[in-house]
Amino acid sequence: MSDSPVIKTMRVVPVAGYDSMLLNIGGAHNCYFTRILVILTDSAGRTGVGESPCHASTLGLLARFQSQIEGSELLRLNATIATLFASDARHQQTAHTDDIHIPQMNPEKFYNAAAAIEAALLDLMGQHLNLPVADLLASGRQRDRVPVLGYLFYIADRNLTSMNYQAGQAGGDAWLQLRHEKAMDAQSVVRLAEAAAERYGFRDFKLKGGVHHGEVEVETVNALLQRFPQARVTVDPNASWSLDEAIYYGKQLAGRIPYLEDPCGAEQGYSGRETLAEFKRATGIPVATNMIANDWRQLQHALQLNAIDIPLADPHFWTMRHAHTVAQLCQEWGLTTGCHSNNHFDVSLAMVAHLGAAAPGDRLTAFDTHWIWQDGQQLTQHAPQIRDGHLELPEGPGLGITLNMKRVEAAHALYTSLPDKNRNDALGMQFLIENWSFNAKRPALLR
């Protein structure tokens, strides 16, 4: 297309930020988290950006894709993304098991790479057409703000480690202080929720489980419901409960929670899709997942078994357009649209805002976001805002954000300084429990 801008440069920038000692089934969040920015410039002088989780495999894929992106025509975005999928399929067919580059075979990392590129292209496309990205997704913009939930964690005592966890900001906003401090029981988590609600206006909360014995996590949910009787509160044990445990705890919470997220998983020769279907039949509680329906084949089997009600289609693991297609499917088939989250910077927050703004229909559960744990570390001039429990759609064309390159370079320098750049939640846990190791069927503190 002669009138199409051409992609001139593709820059891949791994970046790092600071995190709290948040507990989950995988251990304790490191004091640092890492992400990748993909920054594209076009022949019209515009800049587009996308963000993804960071892993050496993803960086390798992005390096391989650079030659396919540079020189491509912006208005041929569909064909460009299709060539990435085609080239990855060819690579998987020809790769050998002794290939030192075999990490590129991981389909999750491929989608991370493709998602960051696609988001940057959509950002440029929106700027070219003077439209927000939400208007470029198939349903178009449906709303100007998206409900998001207060994502709560148990927090370990950072003072028990020699790691570089940050201290809270004493004397100011309660959330900015408490998010760095120990919170290991129901009362402490309720204080976190109060501080988050005061700052962001949340009406929904989710507790990250898979940490304590299930009885303790149910107690925490009950404490949250008592403190916020009008709120929608749920828990995500990351499939650490057995099916029998999930049914037992689920019956205690039935009628008081909107859904449970991945209460149980594969066991005794049965898949996670099969056990979740049994859980639903036994309790009548709707099920959300980001563990057993993360691609089209998995989603097909999950729906055939009536195992789930809320697919949490994260745009970083599906791509923005595929995640929007999942939202369309939810609308047409009577499911509920949701979104999963990992630790992220504000480029990802903008991606989630546009995805939610374009999700069709009104069957939309509050989206996950870790942003409240990273608030204040933005890499853009003006980060999207969470007010009254809603993430507001940025104004302006494309993603509606502009990078602050001084902050980007500082975050890149921090990444470069890290001795271990891939995520490893076991490191922090080993300060709490000697020789701790991951076990998918046991909560983190039960060893």
PyMOL commands that set and color helices and strands:
alter all, ss='L'
color gray80, all
select helices_A, chain A and resi 56-69+74-94+102-105+107-129+133-136+158-160+174-178+186-200+214-227+243-253+272-283+296-304+315-318+320-333+346-358+371-374+405-417+426-432
alter helices_A, ss='H'
color red, helices_A
select strands_A, chain A and resi 7-18+23-24+27-28+32-42+47-53+145-147+150-152+204-208+232-236+260-261+287-289+310-311+386-387+390-392
alter strands_A, ss='S'
color yellow, strands_A
deselect
rebuild
show_as cartoon
